[in-house]
Amino acid sequence: MRRPGSKRTRRAISLSILALPALLGGCDMVVMNPTGDIAVQQRNLILFSTGVMLLIIVPVLALTIWFAWKYRKSNPNKVYDPEFDHSTTLELIIWTCPLLIIIALSAVTWTSTHLLDPFRPLERIAPGKPIPAGTRPLEVQAVGLDWKWLFIYPELGIATVNELALPVDRPVHFSITSTDQFNTFYAPTLAGMIYAMPTMKSELNAVLNKPGESWGYSGNYTGRGYSDMRFKLRGVSNADFDAWVAGAKAGGKLDTSAYLALAKPSEKVPVMRFSAIQPGLFDRIVNQCVAPGTPCMVDVMRADALRAAGKPAPQMAPMPAMTPTPALQKSPEEMKGAPPVTKPQEGQPPGSSKPGDPHNRDMSALNPLPGAPRAAQA
């Protein structure tokens, strides 16, 4: 006897299954919908690799079902040969097909690794569209801060926070670094993921071929504000890019003091635009010497190399004091709003643990010394 409502339950399940494609239709598969030539080539590489691997996966799954059906117990036409132990034809198929797939994937991986090397200058704007003679790539310096992205256009004298505007069909050369933490510079519609590392500079050559807006972010977890560490990627025409640059030049100055304030950890930072960029700011960020009086790492390493070679080293500014500030002495802004929970509240008596009691300092029960009495370890 069927339970009441079982038909309604099955109908609801069927409707839910039919509704899944509609729900997935709202997903934006940006990796599969690139707007830049490098990202298109990477998308095609993913599709090719997946298709080649499916040449083995699909037949194996199909044969698994076929074998299970053909040799089922109730099949009177099945043939069972207890003496079967080898088939040369079957062995050739089993080993030759995967070997050919591995060879194909290896060849494609080797060639694409060199052709899509992020340090390699672009040779084309799009398929069948070479770079016009005399075209210089747009220089952009990307800096991963906590938790925001700073983009410096050194040739244009502007900088932006959490906004990256690029002219369509113009090659772009990125110089990428980070201040304190490992980040990854990733704009899925533009190109692949490149690490942004403190005291190091990486590179990326890419191009946008279509106007429009998308998002970029860091693919490396960096703490509390990581989920909001996103930037808007805007592809615009040359005329619109010139207008955008003119608007950015109306922003505030990005000198040393402004950068040091910007470099402090902050979350959900809105789009900001700057002009009058301090000369050599990106190189100072890489060398960790933006703050006045801080020696640059490149100078420190050069001096160390001269000393190792027995040569006189140049005089440099002393290294800043690195004495950390105790947590209880930090301001609420430095603690990011978190109260110092270990500090006793005023007007409240100490707890039962009696801070300062010598018995609370006796850890011999946890880690006793061999042959030593407990009293001697207190």
MARGU-707255 format. One record per residue (C-alpha): x, y negated, z negated; residue in one letter; residue number from 1. Coordinates in nm, 2 decimals. Layout:
MARGU-707255
NODE;X;Y;Z;A;NUM .
...
END
This chain:
MARGU-707255
NODE;0.00;0.00;0.00;M;1 .
NODE;0.15;-0.34;0.10;R;2 .
NODE;0.19;-0.60;-0.17;R;3 .
NODE;-0.02;-0.92;-0.13;P;4 .
NODE;0.18;-1.19;0.01;G;5 .
NODE;0.45;-0.97;0.17;S;6 .
NODE;0.33;-1.08;0.52;K;7 .
NODE;0.35;-1.44;0.42;R;8 .
NODE;0.70;-1.38;0.28;T;9 .
NODE;0.82;-1.22;0.60;R;10 .
NODE;0.67;-1.51;0.80;R;11 .
NODE;0.85;-1.76;0.58;A;12 .
NODE;1.18;-1.58;0.63;I;13 .
NODE;1.13;-1.57;1.01;S;14 .
NODE;1.05;-1.94;1.02;L;15 .
NODE;1.36;-2.02;0.81;S;16 .
NODE;1.58;-1.82;1.05;I;17 .
NODE;1.42;-2.00;1.35;L;18 .
NODE;1.48;-2.34;1.18;A;19 .
NODE;1.85;-2.28;1.12;L;20 .
NODE;1.95;-2.39;1.48;P;21 .
NODE;1.76;-2.71;1.43;A;22 .
NODE;1.94;-2.78;1.10;L;23 .
NODE;2.28;-2.71;1.26;L;24 .
NODE;2.19;-2.94;1.54;G;25 .
NODE;2.26;-3.23;1.30;G;26 .
NODE;2.62;-3.13;1.25;C;27 .
NODE;2.88;-3.33;1.44;D;28 .
NODE;3.16;-3.10;1.55;M;29 .
NODE;3.41;-3.37;1.61;V;30 .
NODE;3.69;-3.13;1.68;V;31 .
NODE;3.49;-2.99;1.97;M;32 .
NODE;3.39;-3.34;2.10;N;33 .
NODE;3.72;-3.53;2.13;P;34 .
NODE;3.76;-3.87;2.29;T;35 .
NODE;4.14;-3.86;2.34;G;36 .
NODE;4.35;-3.66;2.58;D;37 .
NODE;4.57;-3.50;2.31;I;38 .
NODE;4.26;-3.39;2.11;A;39 .
NODE;4.10;-3.26;2.44;V;40 .
NODE;4.41;-3.04;2.50;Q;41 .
NODE;4.40;-2.91;2.14;Q;42 .
NODE;4.03;-2.84;2.18;R;43 .
NODE;4.10;-2.64;2.50;N;44 .
NODE;4.37;-2.45;2.32;L;45 .
NODE;4.13;-2.35;2.05;I;46 .
NODE;3.87;-2.24;2.30;L;47 .
NODE;4.13;-2.04;2.51;F;48 .
NODE;4.27;-1.87;2.20;S;49 .
NODE;3.93;-1.78;2.07;T;50 .
NODE;3.82;-1.65;2.41;G;51 .
NODE;4.13;-1.43;2.45;V;52 .
NODE;4.09;-1.28;2.11;M;53 .
NODE;3.72;-1.21;2.18;L;54 .
NODE;3.84;-0.99;2.46;L;55 .
NODE;3.93;-0.74;2.19;I;56 .
NODE;3.69;-0.82;1.92;I;57 .
NODE;3.37;-0.80;2.13;V;58 .
NODE;3.45;-0.46;2.29;P;59 .
NODE;3.56;-0.31;1.95;V;60 .
NODE;3.23;-0.42;1.79;L;61 .
NODE;3.03;-0.30;2.08;A;62 .
NODE;3.20;0.04;2.09;L;63 .
NODE;3.16;0.07;1.71;T;64 .
NODE;2.78;0.05;1.75;I;65 .
NODE;2.79;0.27;2.06;W;66 .
NODE;2.99;0.55;1.88;F;67 .
NODE;2.77;0.53;1.58;A;68 .
NODE;2.46;0.58;1.80;W;69 .
NODE;2.61;0.84;2.03;K;70 .
NODE;2.74;1.06;1.76;Y;71 .
NODE;2.45;1.03;1.51;R;72 .
NODE;2.34;1.35;1.35;K;73 .
NODE;2.00;1.35;1.53;S;74 .
NODE;2.15;1.33;1.88;N;75 .
NODE;2.12;1.67;2.05;P;76 .
NODE;2.35;1.56;2.34;N;77 .
NODE;2.66;1.47;2.13;K;78 .
NODE;2.98;1.67;2.20;V;79 .
NODE;3.21;1.76;1.91;Y;80 .
NODE;3.56;1.89;1.99;D;81 .
NODE;3.74;1.99;1.68;P;82 .
NODE;4.06;2.05;1.88;E;83 .
NODE;4.08;1.69;2.01;F;84 .
NODE;4.40;1.51;1.88;D;85 .
NODE;4.53;1.30;2.17;H;86 .
NODE;4.44;1.11;2.49;S;87 .
NODE;4.70;0.94;2.69;T;88 .
NODE;4.45;0.72;2.87;T;89 .
NODE;4.29;0.61;2.54;L;90 .
NODE;4.64;0.54;2.39;E;91 .
NODE;4.73;0.32;2.69;L;92 .
NODE;4.41;0.12;2.66;I;93 .
NODE;4.44;0.08;2.28;I;94 .
NODE;4.80;-0.04;2.29;W;95 .
NODE;4.82;-0.22;2.63;T;96 .
NODE;4.52;-0.45;2.59;C;97 .
NODE;4.63;-0.60;2.25;P;98 .
NODE;4.99;-0.63;2.38;L;99 .
NODE;4.88;-0.83;2.68;L;100 .
NODE;4.67;-1.06;2.46;I;101 .
NODE;4.97;-1.11;2.23;I;102 .
NODE;5.19;-1.20;2.52;I;103 .
NODE;4.93;-1.44;2.66;A;104 .
NODE;4.89;-1.61;2.32;L;105 .
NODE;5.26;-1.63;2.26;S;106 .
NODE;5.32;-1.80;2.60;A;107 .
NODE;5.04;-2.05;2.55;V;108 .
NODE;5.16;-2.12;2.19;T;109 .
NODE;5.52;-2.18;2.30;W;110 .
NODE;5.43;-2.41;2.59;T;111 .
NODE;5.16;-2.60;2.39;S;112 .
NODE;5.40;-2.65;2.10;T;113 .
NODE;5.64;-2.84;2.32;H;114 .
NODE;5.38;-3.02;2.54;L;115 .
NODE;5.17;-3.13;2.24;L;116 .
NODE;5.47;-3.22;2.02;D;117 .
NODE;5.36;-3.53;1.83;P;118 .
NODE;5.70;-3.69;1.87;F;119 .
NODE;5.70;-3.65;2.25;R;120 .
NODE;5.60;-3.96;2.45;P;121 .
NODE;5.29;-3.93;2.65;L;122 .
NODE;5.32;-3.85;3.02;E;123 .
NODE;4.96;-3.91;3.11;R;124 .
NODE;4.65;-4.09;2.99;I;125 .
NODE;4.41;-3.82;3.10;A;126 .
NODE;4.41;-3.52;3.35;P;127 .
NODE;4.52;-3.65;3.69;G;128 .
NODE;4.57;-4.00;3.55;K;129 .
NODE;4.94;-4.09;3.49;P;130 .
NODE;5.05;-4.38;3.27;I;131 .
NODE;5.08;-4.70;3.49;P;132 .
NODE;5.44;-4.81;3.54;A;133 .
NODE;5.56;-5.07;3.29;G;134 .
NODE;5.29;-4.98;3.03;T;135 .
NODE;5.43;-5.00;2.67;R;136 .
NODE;5.26;-4.80;2.40;P;137 .
NODE;5.08;-4.99;2.12;L;138 .
NODE;5.28;-4.97;1.80;E;139 .
NODE;5.08;-4.89;1.49;V;140 .
NODE;5.23;-4.81;1.15;Q;141 .
NODE;5.00;-4.60;0.92;A;142 .
NODE;5.06;-4.59;0.55;V;143 .
NODE;4.87;-4.36;0.31;G;144 .
NODE;4.79;-4.54;-0.02;L;145 .
NODE;4.59;-4.44;-0.32;D;146 .
NODE;4.31;-4.41;-0.19;W;147 .
NODE;4.30;-4.60;0.13;K;148 .
NODE;4.48;-4.63;0.46;W;149 .
NODE;4.69;-4.93;0.57;L;150 .
NODE;4.74;-4.99;0.94;F;151 .
NODE;5.01;-5.24;1.05;I;152 .
NODE;5.03;-5.37;1.41;Y;153 .
NODE;5.38;-5.51;1.39;P;154 .
NODE;5.38;-5.65;1.75;E;155 .
NODE;5.05;-5.83;1.69;L;156 .
NODE;5.12;-5.96;1.34;G;157 .
NODE;4.81;-5.81;1.18;I;158 .
NODE;4.72;-5.53;0.95;A;159 .
NODE;4.40;-5.36;0.84;T;160 .
NODE;4.27;-5.14;0.56;V;161 .
NODE;4.05;-4.85;0.64;N;162 .
NODE;3.99;-4.96;1.00;E;163 .
NODE;4.19;-4.85;1.31;L;164 .
NODE;4.10;-5.02;1.64;A;165 .
NODE;4.26;-4.89;1.96;L;166 .
NODE;4.22;-5.00;2.32;P;167 .
NODE;4.09;-4.74;2.55;V;168 .
NODE;4.34;-4.58;2.80;D;169 .
NODE;4.64;-4.73;2.64;R;170 .
NODE;4.91;-4.50;2.48;P;171 .
NODE;4.96;-4.55;2.11;V;172 .
NODE;5.27;-4.47;1.91;H;173 .
NODE;5.21;-4.41;1.54;F;174 .
NODE;5.47;-4.43;1.26;S;175 .
NODE;5.33;-4.26;0.96;I;176 .
NODE;5.44;-4.26;0.59;T;177 .
NODE;5.29;-4.26;0.24;S;178 .
NODE;5.36;-4.44;-0.08;T;179 .
NODE;5.32;-4.19;-0.37;D;180 .
NODE;5.15;-3.87;-0.26;Q;181 .
NODE;5.15;-3.63;0.03;F;182 .
NODE;4.87;-3.72;0.27;N;183 .
NODE;4.77;-3.61;0.61;T;184 .
NODE;4.68;-3.86;0.88;F;185 .
NODE;4.39;-3.70;1.07;Y;186 .
NODE;4.16;-3.85;1.33;A;187 .
NODE;3.99;-3.54;1.48;P;188 .
NODE;3.87;-3.71;1.80;T;189 .
NODE;4.22;-3.87;1.86;L;190 .
NODE;4.48;-3.60;1.79;A;191 .
NODE;4.60;-3.34;1.54;G;192 .
NODE;4.68;-3.36;1.18;M;193 .
NODE;5.02;-3.52;1.09;I;194 .
NODE;5.17;-3.52;0.73;Y;195 .
NODE;5.23;-3.86;0.57;A;196 .
NODE;5.51;-3.82;0.31;M;197 .
NODE;5.67;-4.06;0.07;P;198 .
NODE;6.02;-4.18;0.17;T;199 .
NODE;5.98;-4.02;0.51;M;200 .
NODE;5.86;-4.14;0.85;K;201 .
NODE;5.67;-3.91;1.09;S;202 .
NODE;5.54;-4.00;1.44;E;203 .
NODE;5.24;-3.94;1.67;L;204 .
NODE;5.18;-4.02;2.03;N;205 .
NODE;4.81;-4.03;2.13;A;206 .
NODE;4.55;-4.21;2.34;V;207 .
NODE;4.18;-4.27;2.34;L;208 .
NODE;3.99;-4.23;2.66;N;209 .
NODE;3.63;-4.32;2.55;K;210 .
NODE;3.49;-4.62;2.36;P;211 .
NODE;3.30;-4.55;2.04;G;212 .
NODE;3.34;-4.50;1.67;E;213 .
NODE;3.44;-4.20;1.46;S;214 .
NODE;3.61;-4.13;1.13;W;215 .
NODE;3.96;-4.04;1.02;G;216 .
NODE;4.07;-3.91;0.68;Y;217 .
NODE;4.34;-3.74;0.48;S;218 .
NODE;4.32;-3.36;0.48;G;219 .
NODE;4.54;-3.32;0.18;N;220 .
NODE;4.38;-3.34;-0.17;Y;221 .
NODE;4.53;-3.63;-0.37;T;222 .
NODE;4.31;-3.67;-0.67;G;223 .
NODE;4.02;-3.86;-0.79;R;224 .
NODE;3.96;-4.10;-0.49;G;225 .
NODE;4.04;-3.85;-0.22;Y;226 .
NODE;3.69;-3.79;-0.10;S;227 .
NODE;3.65;-4.16;-0.01;D;228 .
NODE;3.99;-4.20;0.15;M;229 .
NODE;3.85;-4.25;0.50;R;230 .
NODE;3.90;-4.50;0.78;F;231 .
NODE;3.69;-4.60;1.08;K;232 .
NODE;3.84;-4.53;1.42;L;233 .
NODE;3.71;-4.76;1.68;R;234 .
NODE;3.78;-4.72;2.06;G;235 .
NODE;3.72;-5.05;2.24;V;236 .
NODE;3.79;-5.20;2.58;S;237 .
NODE;4.09;-5.43;2.63;N;238 .
NODE;3.88;-5.74;2.61;A;239 .
NODE;3.70;-5.63;2.30;D;240 .
NODE;4.04;-5.53;2.15;F;241 .
NODE;4.18;-5.88;2.21;D;242 .
NODE;3.87;-6.03;2.04;A;243 .
NODE;3.91;-5.80;1.75;W;244 .
NODE;4.28;-5.90;1.71;V;245 .
NODE;4.18;-6.27;1.71;A;246 .
NODE;3.93;-6.20;1.44;G;247 .
NODE;4.19;-6.00;1.23;A;248 .
NODE;4.43;-6.30;1.25;K;249 .
NODE;4.18;-6.50;1.05;A;250 .
NODE;4.24;-6.27;0.75;G;251 .
NODE;4.46;-6.33;0.45;G;252 .
NODE;4.84;-6.29;0.43;K;253 .
NODE;5.00;-5.96;0.36;L;254 .
NODE;5.31;-6.07;0.18;D;255 .
NODE;5.50;-5.88;-0.10;T;256 .
NODE;5.26;-5.98;-0.38;S;257 .
NODE;4.95;-5.90;-0.17;A;258 .
NODE;5.09;-5.56;-0.08;Y;259 .
NODE;5.19;-5.47;-0.43;L;260 .
NODE;4.83;-5.55;-0.54;A;261 .
NODE;4.69;-5.35;-0.25;L;262 .
NODE;4.92;-5.05;-0.34;A;263 .
NODE;4.76;-5.00;-0.68;K;264 .
NODE;4.51;-4.71;-0.69;P;265 .
NODE;4.16;-4.81;-0.60;S;266 .
NODE;3.85;-4.63;-0.46;E;267 .
NODE;3.59;-4.70;-0.20;K;268 .
NODE;3.79;-4.99;-0.06;V;269 .
NODE;3.60;-5.18;0.21;P;270 .
NODE;3.75;-5.28;0.54;V;271 .
NODE;4.02;-5.55;0.50;M;272 .
NODE;4.21;-5.75;0.76;R;273 .
NODE;4.54;-5.94;0.72;F;274 .
NODE;4.77;-6.16;0.92;S;275 .
NODE;5.12;-6.31;0.86;A;276 .
NODE;5.26;-5.96;0.78;I;277 .
NODE;5.59;-5.96;0.59;Q;278 .
NODE;5.87;-5.87;0.83;P;279 .
NODE;6.00;-5.52;0.79;G;280 .
NODE;5.72;-5.42;0.54;L;281 .
NODE;5.69;-5.07;0.68;F;282 .
NODE;6.06;-5.00;0.65;D;283 .
NODE;6.06;-5.12;0.30;R;284 .
NODE;5.76;-4.90;0.22;I;285 .
NODE;5.95;-4.60;0.36;V;286 .
NODE;6.26;-4.69;0.15;N;287 .
NODE;6.06;-4.76;-0.16;Q;288 .
NODE;6.19;-5.11;-0.20;C;289 .
NODE;5.90;-5.35;-0.15;V;290 .
NODE;5.92;-5.48;-0.51;A;291 .
NODE;6.18;-5.76;-0.55;P;292 .
NODE;6.51;-5.65;-0.69;G;293 .
NODE;6.46;-5.28;-0.60;T;294 .
NODE;6.74;-5.13;-0.39;P;295 .
NODE;6.63;-4.95;-0.08;C;296 .
NODE;6.69;-4.58;-0.06;M;297 .
NODE;6.88;-4.61;0.27;V;298 .
NODE;7.13;-4.85;0.09;D;299 .
NODE;7.16;-4.62;-0.21;V;300 .
NODE;7.24;-4.32;0.02;M;301 .
NODE;7.48;-4.52;0.22;R;302 .
NODE;7.66;-4.63;-0.10;A;303 .
NODE;7.67;-4.27;-0.22;D;304 .
NODE;7.82;-4.15;0.11;A;305 .
NODE;8.09;-4.42;0.09;L;306 .
NODE;8.18;-4.32;-0.27;R;307 .
NODE;8.19;-3.95;-0.17;A;308 .
NODE;8.44;-4.05;0.11;A;309 .
NODE;8.65;-4.25;-0.14;G;310 .
NODE;8.56;-4.58;0.01;K;311 .
NODE;8.44;-4.89;-0.18;P;312 .
NODE;8.06;-4.91;-0.19;A;313 .
NODE;7.87;-5.24;-0.16;P;314 .
NODE;7.71;-5.41;-0.46;Q;315 .
NODE;7.34;-5.35;-0.49;M;316 .
NODE;7.07;-5.47;-0.72;A;317 .
NODE;7.04;-5.25;-1.03;P;318 .
NODE;6.77;-4.98;-1.03;M;319 .
NODE;6.46;-5.09;-1.21;P;320 .
NODE;6.39;-4.94;-1.55;A;321 .
NODE;6.18;-4.63;-1.53;M;322 .
NODE;6.07;-4.60;-1.90;T;323 .
NODE;5.71;-4.48;-1.88;P;324 .
NODE;5.44;-4.66;-2.07;T;325 .
NODE;5.27;-4.44;-2.33;P;326 .
NODE;4.90;-4.37;-2.25;A;327 .
NODE;4.77;-4.53;-2.57;L;328 .
NODE;4.95;-4.86;-2.48;Q;329 .
NODE;4.81;-4.88;-2.13;K;330 .
NODE;4.53;-5.12;-2.04;S;331 .
NODE;4.18;-4.99;-1.95;P;332 .
NODE;4.25;-5.09;-1.58;E;333 .
NODE;4.57;-4.87;-1.58;E;334 .
NODE;4.37;-4.58;-1.73;M;335 .
NODE;4.11;-4.63;-1.46;K;336 .
NODE;3.83;-4.67;-1.71;G;337 .
NODE;3.90;-4.35;-1.90;A;338 .
NODE;3.90;-4.42;-2.28;P;339 .
NODE;4.21;-4.30;-2.48;P;340 .
NODE;4.03;-4.01;-2.65;V;341 .
NODE;4.32;-3.92;-2.86;T;342 .
NODE;4.33;-4.25;-3.04;K;343 .
NODE;4.13;-4.25;-3.37;P;344 .
NODE;3.83;-4.49;-3.37;Q;345 .
NODE;3.84;-4.78;-3.61;E;346 .
NODE;3.63;-4.72;-3.93;G;347 .
NODE;3.62;-4.34;-3.89;Q;348 .
NODE;3.81;-4.11;-4.12;P;349 .
NODE;4.06;-3.86;-3.98;P;350 .
NODE;3.93;-3.51;-3.89;G;351 .
NODE;3.98;-3.19;-4.08;S;352 .
NODE;4.31;-3.14;-3.90;S;353 .
NODE;4.47;-3.41;-4.12;K;354 .
NODE;4.71;-3.57;-3.88;P;355 .
NODE;5.06;-3.59;-4.02;G;356 .
NODE;5.01;-3.29;-4.25;D;357 .
NODE;5.34;-3.08;-4.24;P;358 .
NODE;5.14;-2.76;-4.21;H;359 .
NODE;5.00;-2.88;-3.88;N;360 .
NODE;5.35;-2.89;-3.74;R;361 .
NODE;5.43;-2.52;-3.84;D;362 .
NODE;5.41;-2.33;-3.51;M;363 .
NODE;5.60;-2.02;-3.64;S;364 .
NODE;5.28;-1.81;-3.62;A;365 .
NODE;5.26;-1.87;-3.25;L;366 .
NODE;5.63;-1.83;-3.17;N;367 .
NODE;5.82;-1.68;-3.48;P;368 .
NODE;6.20;-1.68;-3.48;L;369 .
NODE;6.35;-1.33;-3.51;P;370 .
NODE;6.46;-1.26;-3.87;G;371 .
NODE;6.36;-1.60;-4.00;A;372 .
NODE;6.10;-1.64;-4.28;P;373 .
NODE;5.80;-1.86;-4.20;R;374 .
NODE;5.89;-2.11;-4.47;A;375 .
NODE;6.23;-2.17;-4.32;A;376 .
NODE;6.07;-2.26;-3.99;Q;377 .
NODE;5.82;-2.52;-4.12;A;378 .
END
